[in-house]
Amino acid sequence: MTMIQMTVEERPQTRGTCPDIDLVGPLEACEMLVVDESELLEMVNDDQLSAYRLGGHIRFRAADVVRLARTCLQHEAG
């Protein structure tokens, strides 16, 4: 089981580290934003969404994806 897949209870507790950050992969981010992978890449390239490389895998902070999704919905509604 990778660190990303572990639940909060299973994660090792280390003093002085950052609080747990929920990360999602590209497919989950696409589902949350209702876009395809090319549109997700455009969002990253346009600095609308930060991406992180972890062990050769791209990950996104779930909070950032949710924030971007809400922003997109507000623009569509307004």
N, CA, C and O atoms as a Maestro MAE file, in Angstrom:
{
 s_m_m2io_version
 :::
 2.0.0
}

f_m_ct {
 s_m_title
 :::
 protein
 m_atom[312] {
  # First column is atom index #
  i_m_mmod_type
  r_m_x_coord
  r_m_y_coord
  r_m_z_coord
  i_m_residue_number
  s_m_chain_name
  s_m_pdb_residue_name
  s_m_pdb_atom_name
  i_m_atomic_number
  :::
  1 25 0.855 -1.178 0.000 1 A "MET " " N  " 7
  2 3 0.000 0.000 0.000 1 A "MET " " CA " 6
  3 2 0.896 1.234 0.000 1 A "MET " " C  " 6
  4 15 1.822 1.335 0.805 1 A "MET " " O  " 8
  5 25 0.619 2.171 -0.905 2 A "THR " " N  " 7
  6 3 1.435 3.381 -0.954 2 A "THR " " CA " 6
  7 2 0.960 4.373 0.081 2 A "THR " " C  " 6
  8 15 -0.137 4.247 0.626 2 A "THR " " O  " 8
  9 25 1.799 5.365 0.349 3 A "MET " " N  " 7
  10 3 1.465 6.393 1.324 3 A "MET " " CA " 6
  11 2 0.187 7.131 0.927 3 A "MET " " C  " 6
  12 15 -0.601 7.511 1.793 3 A "MET " " O  " 8
  13 25 -0.022 7.333 -0.360 4 A "ILE " " N  " 7
  14 3 -1.189 8.069 -0.831 4 A "ILE " " CA " 6
  15 2 -2.478 7.289 -0.562 4 A "ILE " " C  " 6
  16 15 -3.526 7.888 -0.321 4 A "ILE " " O  " 8
  17 25 -2.404 5.970 -0.603 5 A "GLN " " N  " 7
  18 3 -3.594 5.151 -0.431 5 A "GLN " " CA " 6
  19 2 -3.925 4.875 1.031 5 A "GLN " " C  " 6
  20 15 -5.003 4.360 1.327 5 A "GLN " " O  " 8
  21 25 -3.038 5.201 1.935 6 A "MET " " N  " 7
  22 3 -3.274 4.907 3.346 6 A "MET " " CA " 6
  23 2 -4.305 5.856 3.942 6 A "MET " " C  " 6
  24 15 -4.398 7.020 3.552 6 A "MET " " O  " 8
  25 25 -5.064 5.347 4.879 7 A "THR " " N  " 7
  26 3 -5.985 6.204 5.600 7 A "THR " " CA " 6
  27 2 -5.203 7.014 6.624 7 A "THR " " C  " 6
  28 15 -4.040 6.720 6.903 7 A "THR " " O  " 8
  29 25 -5.837 8.022 7.176 8 A "VAL " " N  " 7
  30 3 -5.176 8.868 8.162 8 A "VAL " " CA " 6
  31 2 -4.686 8.040 9.347 8 A "VAL " " C  " 6
  32 15 -3.598 8.289 9.865 8 A "VAL " " O  " 8
  33 25 -5.475 7.059 9.780 9 A "GLU " " N  " 7
  34 3 -5.098 6.239 10.922 9 A "GLU " " CA " 6
  35 2 -3.880 5.384 10.625 9 A "GLU " " C  " 6
  36 15 -3.106 5.084 11.534 9 A "GLU " " O  " 8
  37 25 -3.691 4.981 9.360 10 A "GLU " " N  " 7
  38 3 -2.584 4.112 8.985 10 A "GLU " " CA " 6
  39 2 -1.280 4.876 8.749 10 A "GLU " " C  " 6
  40 15 -0.204 4.280 8.781 10 A "GLU " " O  " 8
  41 25 -1.364 6.169 8.514 11 A "ARG " " N  " 7
  42 3 -0.169 6.940 8.202 11 A "ARG " " CA " 6
  43 2 0.716 7.088 9.418 11 A "ARG " " C  " 6
  44 15 0.232 7.324 10.525 11 A "ARG " " O  " 8
  45 25 2.021 6.946 9.210 12 A "PRO " " N  " 7
  46 3 2.930 7.141 10.327 12 A "PRO " " CA " 6
  47 2 2.902 8.585 10.802 12 A "PRO " " C  " 6
  48 15 2.864 9.513 9.995 12 A "PRO " " O  " 8
  49 25 2.920 8.764 12.096 13 A "GLN " " N  " 7
  50 3 2.894 10.106 12.668 13 A "GLN " " CA " 6
  51 2 4.318 10.546 12.961 13 A "GLN " " C  " 6
  52 15 5.036 9.890 13.716 13 A "GLN " " O  " 8
  53 25 4.724 11.658 12.362 14 A "THR " " N  " 7
  54 3 6.061 12.188 12.566 14 A "THR " " CA " 6
  55 2 5.934 13.585 13.117 14 A "THR " " C  " 6
  56 15 5.224 14.419 12.555 14 A "THR " " O  " 8
  57 25 6.601 13.842 14.186 15 A "ARG " " N  " 7
  58 3 6.542 15.147 14.835 15 A "ARG " " CA " 6
  59 2 7.135 16.209 13.914 15 A "ARG " " C  " 6
  60 15 8.178 15.992 13.298 15 A "ARG " " O  " 8
  61 25 6.460 17.364 13.822 16 A "GLY " " N  " 7
  62 3 6.984 18.499 13.087 16 A "GLY " " CA " 6
  63 2 6.759 18.461 11.588 16 A "GLY " " C  " 6
  64 15 7.306 19.299 10.871 16 A "GLY " " O  " 8
  65 25 5.976 17.520 11.092 17 A "THR " " N  " 7
  66 3 5.714 17.486 9.659 17 A "THR " " CA " 6
  67 2 4.448 18.256 9.344 17 A "THR " " C  " 6
  68 15 3.700 18.645 10.241 17 A "THR " " O  " 8
  69 25 4.221 18.468 8.073 18 A "CYS " " N  " 7
  70 3 3.016 19.162 7.630 18 A "CYS " " CA " 6
  71 2 1.802 18.286 7.919 18 A "CYS " " C  " 6
  72 15 1.909 17.061 7.972 18 A "CYS " " O  " 8
  73 25 0.648 18.924 8.106 19 A "PRO " " N  " 7
  74 3 -0.562 18.117 8.298 19 A "PRO " " CA " 6
  75 2 -0.840 17.313 7.030 19 A "PRO " " C  " 6
  76 15 -0.356 17.646 5.949 19 A "PRO " " O  " 8
  77 25 -1.622 16.257 7.182 20 A "ASP " " N  " 7
  78 3 -1.943 15.410 6.036 20 A "ASP " " CA " 6
  79 2 -2.578 16.230 4.924 20 A "ASP " " C  " 6
  80 15 -3.440 17.076 5.165 20 A "ASP " " O  " 8
  81 25 -2.141 15.965 3.720 21 A "ILE " " N  " 7
  82 3 -2.669 16.644 2.543 21 A "ILE " " CA " 6
  83 2 -3.271 15.572 1.657 21 A "ILE " " C  " 6
  84 15 -2.594 14.612 1.290 21 A "ILE " " O  " 8
  85 25 -4.537 15.729 1.312 22 A "ASP " " N  " 7
  86 3 -5.191 14.772 0.426 22 A "ASP " " CA " 6
  87 2 -4.760 15.053 -0.995 22 A "ASP " " C  " 6
  88 15 -4.846 16.186 -1.470 22 A "ASP " " O  " 8
  89 25 -4.294 14.015 -1.672 23 A "LEU " " N  " 7
  90 3 -3.843 14.135 -3.046 23 A "LEU " " CA " 6
  91 2 -4.711 13.271 -3.947 23 A "LEU " " C  " 6
  92 15 -5.192 12.214 -3.539 23 A "LEU " " O  " 8
  93 25 -4.904 13.732 -5.175 24 A "VAL " " N  " 7
  94 3 -5.647 12.956 -6.166 24 A "VAL " " CA " 6
  95 2 -4.809 12.852 -7.424 24 A "VAL " " C  " 6
  96 15 -3.976 13.715 -7.702 24 A "VAL " " O  " 8
  97 25 -5.031 11.804 -8.174 25 A "GLY " " N  " 7
  98 3 -4.344 11.602 -9.444 25 A "GLY " " CA " 6
  99 2 -5.063 12.326 -10.576 25 A "GLY " " C  " 6
  100 15 -6.117 12.928 -10.370 25 A "GLY " " O  " 8
  101 25 -4.490 12.264 -11.760 26 A "PRO " " N  " 7
  102 3 -5.085 12.958 -12.909 26 A "PRO " " CA " 6
  103 2 -6.511 12.517 -13.236 26 A "PRO " " C  " 6
  104 15 -7.357 13.349 -13.563 26 A "PRO " " O  " 8
  105 25 -6.780 11.219 -13.150 27 A "LEU " " N  " 7
  106 3 -8.131 10.752 -13.480 27 A "LEU " " CA " 6
  107 2 -9.169 11.284 -12.495 27 A "LEU " " C  " 6
  108 15 -10.256 11.703 -12.892 27 A "LEU " " O  " 8
  109 25 -8.821 11.264 -11.200 28 A "GLU " " N  " 7
  110 3 -9.739 11.800 -10.196 28 A "GLU " " CA " 6
  111 2 -9.937 13.301 -10.392 28 A "GLU " " C  " 6
  112 15 -11.052 13.806 -10.261 28 A "GLU " " O  " 8
  113 25 -8.853 14.014 -10.707 29 A "ALA " " N  " 7
  114 3 -8.953 15.451 -10.941 29 A "ALA " " CA " 6
  115 2 -9.840 15.740 -12.146 29 A "ALA " " C  " 6
  116 15 -10.648 16.668 -12.115 29 A "ALA " " O  " 8
  117 25 -9.695 14.957 -13.200 30 A "CYS " " N  " 7
  118 3 -10.543 15.125 -14.389 30 A "CYS " " CA " 6
  119 2 -12.013 14.911 -14.046 30 A "CYS " " C  " 6
  120 15 -12.879 15.666 -14.489 30 A "CYS " " O  " 8
  121 25 -12.285 13.890 -13.262 31 A "GLU " " N  " 7
  122 3 -13.665 13.616 -12.859 31 A "GLU " " CA " 6
  123 2 -14.227 14.754 -12.021 31 A "GLU " " C  " 6
  124 15 -15.377 15.156 -12.199 31 A "GLU " " O  " 8
  125 25 -13.412 15.274 -11.106 32 A "MET " " N  " 7
  126 3 -13.875 16.351 -10.228 32 A "MET " " CA " 6
  127 2 -14.137 17.641 -11.011 32 A "MET " " C  " 6
  128 15 -15.049 18.399 -10.682 32 A "MET " " O  " 8
  129 25 -13.333 17.883 -12.044 33 A "LEU " " N  " 7
  130 3 -13.461 19.111 -12.831 33 A "LEU " " CA " 6
  131 2 -14.342 18.932 -14.061 33 A "LEU " " C  " 6
  132 15 -14.669 19.907 -14.738 33 A "LEU " " O  " 8
  133 25 -14.729 17.693 -14.356 34 A "VAL " " N  " 7
  134 3 -15.517 17.338 -15.538 34 A "VAL " " CA " 6
  135 2 -14.812 17.851 -16.797 34 A "VAL " " C  " 6
  136 15 -15.390 18.574 -17.609 34 A "VAL " " O  " 8
  137 25 -13.552 17.454 -16.928 35 A "VAL " " N  " 7
  138 3 -12.755 17.792 -18.107 35 A "VAL " " CA " 6
  139 2 -12.001 16.536 -18.542 35 A "VAL " " C  " 6
  140 15 -11.941 15.549 -17.809 35 A "VAL " " O  " 8
  141 25 -11.425 16.588 -19.750 36 A "ASP " " N  " 7
  142 3 -10.575 15.477 -20.164 36 A "ASP " " CA " 6
  143 2 -9.119 15.806 -19.824 36 A "ASP " " C  " 6
  144 15 -8.816 16.900 -19.346 36 A "ASP " " O  " 8
  145 25 -8.233 14.860 -20.073 37 A "GLU " " N  " 7
  146 3 -6.839 15.035 -19.656 37 A "GLU " " CA " 6
  147 2 -6.144 16.198 -20.370 37 A "GLU " " C  " 6
  148 15 -5.283 16.853 -19.783 37 A "GLU " " O  " 8
  149 25 -6.506 16.458 -21.623 38 A "SER " " N  " 7
  150 3 -5.876 17.579 -22.326 38 A "SER " " CA " 6
  151 2 -6.291 18.915 -21.712 38 A "SER " " C  " 6
  152 15 -5.477 19.834 -21.621 38 A "SER " " O  " 8
  153 25 -7.544 19.028 -21.293 39 A "GLU " " N  " 7
  154 3 -7.994 20.257 -20.632 39 A "GLU " " CA " 6
  155 2 -7.341 20.408 -19.263 39 A "GLU " " C  " 6
  156 15 -7.022 21.521 -18.846 39 A "GLU " " O  " 8
  157 25 -7.141 19.295 -18.566 40 A "LEU " " N  " 7
  158 3 -6.457 19.331 -17.275 40 A "LEU " " CA " 6
  159 2 -5.025 19.831 -17.457 40 A "LEU " " C  " 6
  160 15 -4.540 20.646 -16.672 40 A "LEU " " O  " 8
  161 25 -4.358 19.341 -18.487 41 A "LEU " " N  " 7
  162 3 -2.992 19.771 -18.777 41 A "LEU " " CA " 6
  163 2 -2.949 21.266 -19.098 41 A "LEU " " C  " 6
  164 15 -2.024 21.965 -18.686 41 A "LEU " " O  " 8
  165 25 -3.945 21.752 -19.830 42 A "GLU " " N  " 7
  166 3 -4.027 23.190 -20.117 42 A "GLU " " CA " 6
  167 2 -4.160 23.995 -18.830 42 A "GLU " " C  " 6
  168 15 -3.539 25.049 -18.691 42 A "GLU " " O  " 8
  169 25 -4.961 23.510 -17.895 43 A "MET " " N  " 7
  170 3 -5.137 24.198 -16.615 43 A "MET " " CA " 6
  171 2 -3.825 24.269 -15.849 43 A "MET " " C  " 6
  172 15 -3.518 25.281 -15.217 43 A "MET " " O  " 8
  173 25 -3.054 23.187 -15.909 44 A "VAL " " N  " 7
  174 3 -1.746 23.173 -15.242 44 A "VAL " " CA " 6
  175 2 -0.799 24.141 -15.945 44 A "VAL " " C  " 6
  176 15 -0.113 24.928 -15.292 44 A "VAL " " O  " 8
  177 25 -0.760 24.085 -17.267 45 A "ASN " " N  " 7
  178 3 0.133 24.960 -18.032 45 A "ASN " " CA " 6
  179 2 -0.237 26.433 -17.901 45 A "ASN " " C  " 6
  180 15 0.636 27.295 -17.993 45 A "ASN " " O  " 8
  181 25 -1.518 26.735 -17.688 46 A "ASP " " N  " 7
  182 3 -1.989 28.112 -17.513 46 A "ASP " " CA " 6
  183 2 -1.906 28.568 -16.054 46 A "ASP " " C  " 6
  184 15 -2.402 29.641 -15.714 46 A "ASP " " O  " 8
  185 25 -1.282 27.759 -15.191 47 A "ASP " " N  " 7
  186 3 -1.122 28.058 -13.765 47 A "ASP " " CA " 6
  187 2 -2.446 28.213 -13.029 47 A "ASP " " C  " 6
  188 15 -2.526 28.936 -12.036 47 A "ASP " " O  " 8
  189 25 -3.483 27.536 -13.514 48 A "GLN " " N  " 7
  190 3 -4.751 27.521 -12.803 48 A "GLN " " CA " 6
  191 2 -4.759 26.439 -11.731 48 A "GLN " " C  " 6
  192 15 -5.527 26.510 -10.771 48 A "GLN " " O  " 8
  193 25 -3.896 25.435 -11.901 49 A "LEU " " N  " 7
  194 3 -3.860 24.298 -10.991 49 A "LEU " " CA " 6
  195 2 -2.413 23.839 -10.836 49 A "LEU " " C  " 6
  196 15 -1.712 23.630 -11.826 49 A "LEU " " O  " 8
  197 25 -1.975 23.685 -9.600 50 A "SER " " N  " 7
  198 3 -0.618 23.209 -9.329 50 A "SER " " CA " 6
  199 2 -0.584 21.697 -9.376 50 A "SER " " C  " 6
  200 15 -1.497 21.028 -8.893 50 A "SER " " O  " 8
  201 25 0.481 21.159 -9.963 51 A "ALA " " N  " 7
  202 3 0.691 19.721 -10.042 51 A "ALA " " CA " 6
  203 2 1.996 19.386 -9.340 51 A "ALA " " C  " 6
  204 15 2.935 20.181 -9.326 51 A "ALA " " O  " 8
  205 25 2.038 18.190 -8.757 52 A "TYR " " N  " 7
  206 3 3.214 17.743 -8.021 52 A "TYR " " CA " 6
  207 2 3.630 16.380 -8.532 52 A "TYR " " C  " 6
  208 15 2.788 15.505 -8.737 52 A "TYR " " O  " 8
  209 25 4.920 16.194 -8.739 53 A "ARG " " N  " 7
  210 3 5.441 14.898 -9.177 53 A "ARG " " CA " 6
  211 2 5.941 14.148 -7.946 53 A "ARG " " C  " 6
  212 15 6.835 14.615 -7.241 53 A "ARG " " O  " 8
  213 25 5.358 12.992 -7.701 54 A "LEU " " N  " 7
  214 3 5.734 12.152 -6.566 54 A "LEU " " CA " 6
  215 2 6.102 10.772 -7.083 54 A "LEU " " C  " 6
  216 15 5.234 10.016 -7.518 54 A "LEU " " O  " 8
  217 25 7.362 10.450 -7.037 55 A "GLY " " N  " 7
  218 3 7.796 9.125 -7.478 55 A "GLY " " CA " 6
  219 2 7.419 8.818 -8.912 55 A "GLY " " C  " 6
  220 15 7.073 7.680 -9.229 55 A "GLY " " O  " 8
  221 25 7.479 9.802 -9.776 56 A "GLY " " N  " 7
  222 3 7.143 9.599 -11.182 56 A "GLY " " CA " 6
  223 2 5.666 9.710 -11.492 56 A "GLY " " C  " 6
  224 15 5.262 9.526 -12.640 56 A "GLY " " O  " 8
  225 25 4.850 10.008 -10.492 57 A "HIS " " N  " 7
  226 3 3.410 10.149 -10.692 57 A "HIS " " CA " 6
  227 2 3.006 11.601 -10.460 57 A "HIS " " C  " 6
  228 15 3.565 12.276 -9.595 57 A "HIS " " O  " 8
  229 25 2.046 12.073 -11.226 58 A "ILE " " N  " 7
  230 3 1.525 13.423 -11.057 58 A "ILE " " CA " 6
  231 2 0.367 13.369 -10.073 58 A "ILE " " C  " 6
  232 15 -0.508 12.508 -10.171 58 A "ILE " " O  " 8
  233 25 0.371 14.294 -9.128 59 A "ARG " " N  " 7
  234 3 -0.703 14.387 -8.137 59 A "ARG " " CA " 6
  235 2 -1.120 15.832 -7.989 59 A "ARG " " C  " 6
  236 15 -0.351 16.749 -8.278 59 A "ARG " " O  " 8
  237 25 -2.347 16.024 -7.536 60 A "PHE " " N  " 7
  238 3 -2.922 17.344 -7.306 60 A "PHE " " CA " 6
  239 2 -3.482 17.384 -5.897 60 A "PHE " " C  " 6
  240 15 -3.984 16.377 -5.397 60 A "PHE " " O  " 8
  241 25 -3.400 18.539 -5.255 61 A "ARG " " N  " 7
  242 3 -4.045 18.687 -3.953 61 A "ARG " " CA " 6
  243 2 -5.548 18.711 -4.182 61 A "ARG " " C  " 6
  244 15 -6.044 19.486 -5.000 61 A "ARG " " O  " 8
  245 25 -6.267 17.869 -3.465 62 A "ALA " " N  " 7
  246 3 -7.720 17.780 -3.632 62 A "ALA " " CA " 6
  247 2 -8.375 19.130 -3.369 62 A "ALA " " C  " 6
  248 15 -9.315 19.507 -4.069 62 A "ALA " " O  " 8
  249 25 -7.892 19.863 -2.368 63 A "ALA " " N  " 7
  250 3 -8.465 21.176 -2.045 63 A "ALA " " CA " 6
  251 2 -8.300 22.147 -3.205 63 A "ALA " " C  " 6
  252 15 -9.186 22.963 -3.458 63 A "ALA " " O  " 8
  253 25 -7.166 22.070 -3.918 64 A "ASP " " N  " 7
  254 3 -6.951 22.948 -5.076 64 A "ASP " " CA " 6
  255 2 -7.910 22.606 -6.213 64 A "ASP " " C  " 6
  256 15 -8.428 23.494 -6.890 64 A "ASP " " O  " 8
  257 25 -8.140 21.313 -6.412 65 A "VAL " " N  " 7
  258 3 -9.047 20.873 -7.471 65 A "VAL " " CA " 6
  259 2 -10.470 21.326 -7.156 65 A "VAL " " C  " 6
  260 15 -11.176 21.818 -8.036 65 A "VAL " " O  " 8
  261 25 -10.889 21.164 -5.909 66 A "VAL " " N  " 7
  262 3 -12.236 21.581 -5.494 66 A "VAL " " CA " 6
  263 2 -12.383 23.091 -5.655 66 A "VAL " " C  " 6
  264 15 -13.407 23.564 -6.148 66 A "VAL " " O  " 8
  265 25 -11.373 23.846 -5.247 67 A "ARG " " N  " 7
  266 3 -11.408 25.302 -5.365 67 A "ARG " " CA " 6
  267 2 -11.548 25.725 -6.842 67 A "ARG " " C  " 6
  268 15 -12.334 26.615 -7.165 67 A "ARG " " O  " 8
  269 25 -10.784 25.082 -7.719 68 A "LEU " " N  " 7
  270 3 -10.863 25.394 -9.143 68 A "LEU " " CA " 6
  271 2 -12.230 25.017 -9.706 68 A "LEU " " C  " 6
  272 15 -12.789 25.754 -10.519 68 A "LEU " " O  " 8
  273 25 -12.768 23.884 -9.286 69 A "ALA " " N  " 7
  274 3 -14.091 23.461 -9.751 69 A "ALA " " CA " 6
  275 2 -15.157 24.480 -9.347 69 A "ALA " " C  " 6
  276 15 -16.037 24.810 -10.142 69 A "ALA " " O  " 8
  277 25 -15.078 24.976 -8.115 70 A "ARG " " N  " 7
  278 3 -16.041 25.982 -7.650 70 A "ARG " " CA " 6
  279 2 -15.900 27.276 -8.442 70 A "ARG " " C  " 6
  280 15 -16.899 27.904 -8.792 70 A "ARG " " O  " 8
  281 25 -14.661 27.677 -8.725 71 A "THR " " N  " 7
  282 3 -14.412 28.883 -9.503 71 A "THR " " CA " 6
  283 2 -15.008 28.739 -10.905 71 A "THR " " C  " 6
  284 15 -15.636 29.665 -11.417 71 A "THR " " O  " 8
  285 25 -14.807 27.573 -11.517 72 A "CYS " " N  " 7
  286 3 -15.346 27.336 -12.859 72 A "CYS " " CA " 6
  287 2 -16.873 27.380 -12.848 72 A "CYS " " C  " 6
  288 15 -17.487 27.926 -13.766 72 A "CYS " " O  " 8
  289 25 -17.486 26.806 -11.810 73 A "LEU " " N  " 7
  290 3 -18.944 26.821 -11.701 73 A "LEU " " CA " 6
  291 2 -19.471 28.251 -11.527 73 A "LEU " " C  " 6
  292 15 -20.505 28.606 -12.094 73 A "LEU " " O  " 8
  293 25 -18.770 29.057 -10.754 74 A "GLN " " N  " 7
  294 3 -19.190 30.439 -10.549 74 A "GLN " " CA " 6
  295 2 -19.120 31.235 -11.843 74 A "GLN " " C  " 6
  296 15 -19.982 32.073 -12.108 74 A "GLN " " O  " 8
  297 25 -18.088 30.974 -12.654 75 A "HIS " " N  " 7
  298 3 -17.955 31.673 -13.934 75 A "HIS " " CA " 6
  299 2 -19.063 31.256 -14.895 75 A "HIS " " C  " 6
  300 15 -19.567 32.084 -15.654 75 A "HIS " " O  " 8
  301 25 -19.447 29.978 -14.870 76 A "GLU " " N  " 7
  302 3 -20.513 29.493 -15.734 76 A "GLU " " CA " 6
  303 2 -21.867 30.060 -15.305 76 A "GLU " " C  " 6
  304 15 -22.704 30.379 -16.150 76 A "GLU " " O  " 8
  305 25 -22.080 30.185 -14.000 77 A "ALA " " N  " 7
  306 3 -23.361 30.680 -13.485 77 A "ALA " " CA " 6
  307 2 -23.497 32.190 -13.646 77 A "ALA " " C  " 6
  308 15 -24.605 32.705 -13.797 77 A "ALA " " O  " 8
  309 25 -22.370 32.897 -13.615 78 A "GLY " " N  " 7
  310 3 -22.407 34.355 -13.627 78 A "GLY " " CA " 6
  311 2 -22.226 34.901 -14.940 78 A "GLY " " C  " 6
  312 15 -22.233 36.120 -15.108 78 A "GLY " " O  " 8
  :::
 }
 m_bond[311] {
  # First column is bond index #
  i_m_from
  i_m_to
  i_m_order
  :::
  1 1 2 1
  2 2 3 1
  3 3 4 2
  4 3 5 1
  5 5 6 1
  6 6 7 1
  7 7 8 2
  8 7 9 1
  9 9 10 1
  10 10 11 1
  11 11 12 2
  12 11 13 1
  13 13 14 1
  14 14 15 1
  15 15 16 2
  16 15 17 1
  17 17 18 1
  18 18 19 1
  19 19 20 2
  20 19 21 1
  21 21 22 1
  22 22 23 1
  23 23 24 2
  24 23 25 1
  25 25 26 1
  26 26 27 1
  27 27 28 2
  28 27 29 1
  29 29 30 1
  30 30 31 1
  31 31 32 2
  32 31 33 1
  33 33 34 1
  34 34 35 1
  35 35 36 2
  36 35 37 1
  37 37 38 1
  38 38 39 1
  39 39 40 2
  40 39 41 1
  41 41 42 1
  42 42 43 1
  43 43 44 2
  44 43 45 1
  45 45 46 1
  46 46 47 1
  47 47 48 2
  48 47 49 1
  49 49 50 1
  50 50 51 1
  51 51 52 2
  52 51 53 1
  53 53 54 1
  54 54 55 1
  55 55 56 2
  56 55 57 1
  57 57 58 1
  58 58 59 1
  59 59 60 2
  60 59 61 1
  61 61 62 1
  62 62 63 1
  63 63 64 2
  64 63 65 1
  65 65 66 1
  66 66 67 1
  67 67 68 2
  68 67 69 1
  69 69 70 1
  70 70 71 1
  71 71 72 2
  72 71 73 1
  73 73 74 1
  74 74 75 1
  75 75 76 2
  76 75 77 1
  77 77 78 1
  78 78 79 1
  79 79 80 2
  80 79 81 1
  81 81 82 1
  82 82 83 1
  83 83 84 2
  84 83 85 1
  85 85 86 1
  86 86 87 1
  87 87 88 2
  88 87 89 1
  89 89 90 1
  90 90 91 1
  91 91 92 2
  92 91 93 1
  93 93 94 1
  94 94 95 1
  95 95 96 2
  96 95 97 1
  97 97 98 1
  98 98 99 1
  99 99 100 2
  100 99 101 1
  101 101 102 1
  102 102 103 1
  103 103 104 2
  104 103 105 1
  105 105 106 1
  106 106 107 1
  107 107 108 2
  108 107 109 1
  109 109 110 1
  110 110 111 1
  111 111 112 2
  112 111 113 1
  113 113 114 1
  114 114 115 1
  115 115 116 2
  116 115 117 1
  117 117 118 1
  118 118 119 1
  119 119 120 2
  120 119 121 1
  121 121 122 1
  122 122 123 1
  123 123 124 2
  124 123 125 1
  125 125 126 1
  126 126 127 1
  127 127 128 2
  128 127 129 1
  129 129 130 1
  130 130 131 1
  131 131 132 2
  132 131 133 1
  133 133 134 1
  134 134 135 1
  135 135 136 2
  136 135 137 1
  137 137 138 1
  138 138 139 1
  139 139 140 2
  140 139 141 1
  141 141 142 1
  142 142 143 1
  143 143 144 2
  144 143 145 1
  145 145 146 1
  146 146 147 1
  147 147 148 2
  148 147 149 1
  149 149 150 1
  150 150 151 1
  151 151 152 2
  152 151 153 1
  153 153 154 1
  154 154 155 1
  155 155 156 2
  156 155 157 1
  157 157 158 1
  158 158 159 1
  159 159 160 2
  160 159 161 1
  161 161 162 1
  162 162 163 1
  163 163 164 2
  164 163 165 1
  165 165 166 1
  166 166 167 1
  167 167 168 2
  168 167 169 1
  169 169 170 1
  170 170 171 1
  171 171 172 2
  172 171 173 1
  173 173 174 1
  174 174 175 1
  175 175 176 2
  176 175 177 1
  177 177 178 1
  178 178 179 1
  179 179 180 2
  180 179 181 1
  181 181 182 1
  182 182 183 1
  183 183 184 2
  184 183 185 1
  185 185 186 1
  186 186 187 1
  187 187 188 2
  188 187 189 1
  189 189 190 1
  190 190 191 1
  191 191 192 2
  192 191 193 1
  193 193 194 1
  194 194 195 1
  195 195 196 2
  196 195 197 1
  197 197 198 1
  198 198 199 1
  199 199 200 2
  200 199 201 1
  201 201 202 1
  202 202 203 1
  203 203 204 2
  204 203 205 1
  205 205 206 1
  206 206 207 1
  207 207 208 2
  208 207 209 1
  209 209 210 1
  210 210 211 1
  211 211 212 2
  212 211 213 1
  213 213 214 1
  214 214 215 1
  215 215 216 2
  216 215 217 1
  217 217 218 1
  218 218 219 1
  219 219 220 2
  220 219 221 1
  221 221 222 1
  222 222 223 1
  223 223 224 2
  224 223 225 1
  225 225 226 1
  226 226 227 1
  227 227 228 2
  228 227 229 1
  229 229 230 1
  230 230 231 1
  231 231 232 2
  232 231 233 1
  233 233 234 1
  234 234 235 1
  235 235 236 2
  236 235 237 1
  237 237 238 1
  238 238 239 1
  239 239 240 2
  240 239 241 1
  241 241 242 1
  242 242 243 1
  243 243 244 2
  244 243 245 1
  245 245 246 1
  246 246 247 1
  247 247 248 2
  248 247 249 1
  249 249 250 1
  250 250 251 1
  251 251 252 2
  252 251 253 1
  253 253 254 1
  254 254 255 1
  255 255 256 2
  256 255 257 1
  257 257 258 1
  258 258 259 1
  259 259 260 2
  260 259 261 1
  261 261 262 1
  262 262 263 1
  263 263 264 2
  264 263 265 1
  265 265 266 1
  266 266 267 1
  267 267 268 2
  268 267 269 1
  269 269 270 1
  270 270 271 1
  271 271 272 2
  272 271 273 1
  273 273 274 1
  274 274 275 1
  275 275 276 2
  276 275 277 1
  277 277 278 1
  278 278 279 1
  279 279 280 2
  280 279 281 1
  281 281 282 1
  282 282 283 1
  283 283 284 2
  284 283 285 1
  285 285 286 1
  286 286 287 1
  287 287 288 2
  288 287 289 1
  289 289 290 1
  290 290 291 1
  291 291 292 2
  292 291 293 1
  293 293 294 1
  294 294 295 1
  295 295 296 2
  296 295 297 1
  297 297 298 1
  298 298 299 1
  299 299 300 2
  300 299 301 1
  301 301 302 1
  302 302 303 1
  303 303 304 2
  304 303 305 1
  305 305 306 1
  306 306 307 1
  307 307 308 2
  308 307 309 1
  309 309 310 1
  310 310 311 1
  311 311 312 2
  :::
 }
}
